[in-house]
Amino acid sequence: MLDTPVRRKTDAPSLADEGMPGRPTLLSVDDAKAMSVAKMTDLFRDHINPGQLHFMKLLGFDKVKIESASGMYYTDQNGRKILDFFGGFGSLAFGHNHPRIIEARKKFQDEDRHEIAIAFMSQYAAALAKNLAEISPGDLDMVFLGSSGSEAMEAALKVAERAAGPSRPKVVYAENSFHGKTKGVLSITDSPLYRGEFRLTDNGVKVPFGDIEAIRNAFEADPQIGVIVLETIQGGGGIVQAPPGFWQDLRALCDKHGVLWVADEVQCGMGRSGRFYAFQHAGVVPDVTALAKSLGGGKTAMAAMIARREIYMKAYGTPKSAMIHAQATFGGIGEACVTAIEGLNIMYDENLICNAAAVGDYLLERLDHLKSRYPQIVKDVRGQGLMIGLEFQDFSQTLPALLRPMVAMLDDKLKGSLSGFVGAELLRDHNVLVAFTEYNRNVIRLEPPLICERKHVDEFVDALDAVLARGVARIVRDFIATQVKGKQKA
Ligand SMILES: Cc1ncc(COP(=O)(O)O)c(C=O)c1O
């Protein structure tokens, strides 16, 4: 007698029968959508980034599960609407789920359009490149499409280095710069934390940001300098702008010394500053630039490096050199290109660049007013368009002496930084989300979608006013009490 069932010819063998492991237990899309906050926290800790969870807990961000998002607002698991003045570090120019972007993507899918076009030319990549060339001033005409700001900046650095040639391998970059976390651009990113102990390139020359004399001295002292890379407005450094006249002087200096200027517009570009590119405020044109973030319409990953034709031709203009630079697997993927094309059209149809300038002026005006009301708390308000930084005083100096010992209980990152406390309170009590800056923990970074209206500014500034009116001592005491309560619970 047989003790195992006889398999009929029609029975398909399972992987286990073939000696292969069986089907792993996988979560479905529906499982992901329905996941509880507790489960999400466990999985984030176990599989993504336990250290990051620590900061999310400190700020109270770990209690939120976003269920949907539309325009200027997120909606969380409790139906609470959260005003987005963070804007994904500048990735949400069109707000969340802009209806025209959703429609363009749905149509593209319904028509069974192709995505991957490595073998063939892509009509979508061609149209996007043409649009970017049309928008970009001067002969910034040659476009490389990628998926992240780091990738676009890698491409920018490479095209400039090749065009500068092997006798001029040195690259000038700025103090407090941020150009991405991949290894090439990490070499010109001025953060000991991010640089860690990685082996980076040693051809960088660091100068203070916005210091034309330091750049002049560097160019004059070292003829091996061939490239200078600068964010037009520093984002991670705390929303820092160069002094008036700097960019015109830089252009002249680069022309004089034959140095190529790469403008990183990954964060400040795409209309955020009140011009499509922030360098357009100065009326000058760099040799190479890069965009990312909002180019993906808030729905996908899309980035572009745009080079002057002459620079591009020097670097990659022959069939022999062309493939060094050809796009990566997902560069110019169909639906991402269509998303970016629709986004660029929306930007002009809805007048978003002018809106960023006008609403940004209003935001600055209201924040300046807060600064004059709370000089002991607000140190500085700065920026342009909808890229604004609000810097707080170092509260470890201004806190009443009696309360100072409390600060000793805090995490190192939070000592002296009021922005975390204010941000946590804005989210908890006023349903407003703001961002912090990587290098200057005392700065709140405001990069709301460019669809932002004056009523949203009022909502945000009124909330901030209510928080600041409580005074530093109460804000700090309250924050620490929340931490202690959280620890006791855990
Ligand atoms: C100025 C700047 N350049 C480059 C990058 C890197 O972009 P990504 O994070 O998409 O790689 C960023 C990201 O914040 C940025 O702000």
The ligand as an ORCA input file, in Angstrom:
! r2SCAN-3c Opt
* xyz 0 1
  C      20.834     70.526     -2.479
  C      20.673     69.044     -2.551
  N      21.406     68.334     -3.425
  C      21.291     67.004     -3.522
  C      20.406     66.302     -2.725
  C      20.297     64.808     -2.832
  O      19.040     64.451     -3.302
  P      18.462     62.971     -3.046
  O      18.116     62.886     -1.597
  O      17.256     62.900     -3.946
  O      19.510     62.009     -3.439
  C      19.620     67.002     -1.805
  C      18.683     66.290     -0.942
  O      18.128     66.784      0.003
  C      19.753     68.405     -1.714
  O      19.037     69.122     -0.849
*
